[in-house]
Amino acid sequence: MDLQLNDRVLIVTGGTRGLGRATAEQLLREGARVLVTGRSAEAVERAVVDLAAVADAGGGAVLGVTADNADPGTPARLLEAASDEWGRVDGALISVGGPPAGPVTAVTDEQWTAAFGSVFLGGVRLAREIGTALPAGGSLAMVLSTSVRQPVPGLAISNGLRPGLAMVAKSLADELGPSGVRVNALLPGRIGTDRVAELDAATGDAEASKAAAVAQIPLRRYGRPEEFGRVAAFLLSSASSYLTGVSLPVDGGMTRSL
Ligand SMILES: NC(=O)c1ccc[n+]([C@@H]2O[C@H](COP(=O)([O-])OP(=O)(O)OC[C@H]3O[C@@H](n4cnc5c(N)ncnc54)[C@H](OP(=O)(O)O)[C@@H]3O)[C@@H](O)[C@H]2O)c1
């Protein structure tokens, strides 16, 4: 199947590591032009150097911008940078660092407020500003979590914020659909990134934590970042042109609902 990503211009926030990085790699393999972001200038520089080799092989191009999703100026800066470089923007993957772990009984007001700014409002703002700037055929994908459908033990903030973001994505799909712009959400379960390794380590016994999680996954393993990247690239491509308003789990069958 041809994803028809050749020369398409995509923004990938949180693209220096993990799920964003894996998606950027897949898009570049398909010939897209990709702007990746992260908060660390050094990590952005390193990612651009590494991704340039993938871009060369795929016929695409990569650009890096240091930016925080929580910053109200970020969407305009990213749109401007991509447009200056390539003259257009066709879509975005909106990913961000996960919120701190902790149960409802222990998470502080400060932690809720900080996570709301980057995970919730940052995501809403990026989706709104980039989504309304996209031409017909544009596609947005928001990286959320299986916590949209069922609580993840010990991740109160994710459980609290992500279901709301999924409904924002669904509402935006209604609003932008008549203009030919699609909006979908991705719900990763346990994909083997730094974030998941940190969550396992934080339990005090990473091996036992991973074994317990894997036992709940029908495919009996963590997903590989590239397995997530391929699904995200499909959602961002015109190969999924009649898919919008969907929350798509990428979880090896883990979620206990349809
Ligand atoms: N991996 C999974 O299985 C899984 C499951 C459920 C949900 N999720 C969610 O999916 C998202 C991505 O997860 P991941 O595993 O890819 O995480 P990760 O490995 O920690 O990577 C996060 C990426 O986002 C960047 N980032 C963090 N905060 C940012 C901000 N405020 N603005 C811009 N960029 C930021 C990081 O770079 P800097 O730190 O340099 O900014 C990095 O490039 C997270 O929200 C996570 O909670 C992941």
PDBQT file of the ligand as one rigid body, heavy atoms in Angstrom, charges set to zero:
ROOT
HETATM    1  N1  LIG A 301       5.148   4.461  25.731  1.00  0.00    +0.000 N 
HETATM    2  C1  LIG A 301       3.948   4.014  26.030  1.00  0.00    +0.000 C 
HETATM    3  O1  LIG A 301       3.674   2.805  26.014  1.00  0.00    +0.000 OA
HETATM    4  C2  LIG A 301       2.854   4.974  26.419  1.00  0.00    +0.000 A 
HETATM    5  C3  LIG A 301       1.652   4.453  26.918  1.00  0.00    +0.000 A 
HETATM    6  C4  LIG A 301       0.624   5.315  27.234  1.00  0.00    +0.000 A 
HETATM    7  C5  LIG A 301       0.779   6.675  27.055  1.00  0.00    +0.000 A 
HETATM    8  N2  LIG A 301       1.961   7.152  26.576  1.00  0.00    +0.000 N 
HETATM    9  C6  LIG A 301       2.103   8.595  26.434  1.00  0.00    +0.000 C 
HETATM   10  O2  LIG A 301       2.600   8.925  25.158  1.00  0.00    +0.000 OA
HETATM   11  C7  LIG A 301       3.426  10.095  25.255  1.00  0.00    +0.000 C 
HETATM   12  C8  LIG A 301       4.799   9.794  24.675  1.00  0.00    +0.000 C 
HETATM   13  O3  LIG A 301       5.352   8.720  25.395  1.00  0.00    +0.000 OA
HETATM   14  P1  LIG A 301       6.844   8.200  25.147  1.00  0.00    +0.000 P 
HETATM   15  O4  LIG A 301       6.877   6.823  25.664  1.00  0.00    +0.000 OA
HETATM   16  O5  LIG A 301       7.240   8.513  23.751  1.00  0.00    +0.000 OA
HETATM   17  O6  LIG A 301       7.650   9.190  26.148  1.00  0.00    +0.000 OA
HETATM   18  P2  LIG A 301       9.211   9.516  26.200  1.00  0.00    +0.000 P 
HETATM   19  O7  LIG A 301      10.004   8.328  25.761  1.00  0.00    +0.000 OA
HETATM   20  O8  LIG A 301       9.429  10.060  27.559  1.00  0.00    +0.000 OA
HETATM   21  O9  LIG A 301       9.416  10.683  25.109  1.00  0.00    +0.000 OA
HETATM   22  C9  LIG A 301       8.801  11.919  25.299  1.00  0.00    +0.000 C 
HETATM   23  C10 LIG A 301       9.242  12.890  24.215  1.00  0.00    +0.000 C 
HETATM   24  O10 LIG A 301       8.508  14.103  24.366  1.00  0.00    +0.000 OA
HETATM   25  C11 LIG A 301       9.425  15.192  24.621  1.00  0.00    +0.000 C 
HETATM   26  N3  LIG A 301       8.748  16.091  25.565  1.00  0.00    +0.000 N 
HETATM   27  C12 LIG A 301       8.505  15.897  26.884  1.00  0.00    +0.000 A 
HETATM   28  N4  LIG A 301       7.832  16.941  27.393  1.00  0.00    +0.000 NA
HETATM   29  C13 LIG A 301       7.651  17.819  26.379  1.00  0.00    +0.000 A 
HETATM   30  C14 LIG A 301       7.022  19.095  26.281  1.00  0.00    +0.000 A 
HETATM   31  N5  LIG A 301       6.442  19.680  27.344  1.00  0.00    +0.000 N 
HETATM   32  N6  LIG A 301       7.027  19.725  25.075  1.00  0.00    +0.000 NA
HETATM   33  C15 LIG A 301       7.617  19.152  24.000  1.00  0.00    +0.000 A 
HETATM   34  N7  LIG A 301       8.205  17.942  24.025  1.00  0.00    +0.000 NA
HETATM   35  C16 LIG A 301       8.227  17.284  25.215  1.00  0.00    +0.000 A 
HETATM   36  C17 LIG A 301      10.699  14.537  25.144  1.00  0.00    +0.000 C 
HETATM   37  O11 LIG A 301      11.845  15.342  24.943  1.00  0.00    +0.000 OA
HETATM   38  P3  LIG A 301      12.279  16.444  26.073  1.00  0.00    +0.000 P 
HETATM   39  O12 LIG A 301      12.189  15.760  27.401  1.00  0.00    +0.000 OA
HETATM   40  O13 LIG A 301      13.660  16.853  25.678  1.00  0.00    +0.000 OA
HETATM   41  O14 LIG A 301      11.296  17.562  25.940  1.00  0.00    +0.000 OA
HETATM   42  C18 LIG A 301      10.698  13.287  24.267  1.00  0.00    +0.000 C 
HETATM   43  O15 LIG A 301      11.137  13.589  22.965  1.00  0.00    +0.000 OA
HETATM   44  C19 LIG A 301       3.493  10.446  26.754  1.00  0.00    +0.000 C 
HETATM   45  O16 LIG A 301       2.550  11.456  27.008  1.00  0.00    +0.000 OA
HETATM   46  C20 LIG A 301       3.105   9.157  27.428  1.00  0.00    +0.000 C 
HETATM   47  O17 LIG A 301       2.520   9.355  28.694  1.00  0.00    +0.000 OA
HETATM   48  C21 LIG A 301       3.001   6.338  26.265  1.00  0.00    +0.000 A 
ENDROOT
TORSDOF 0
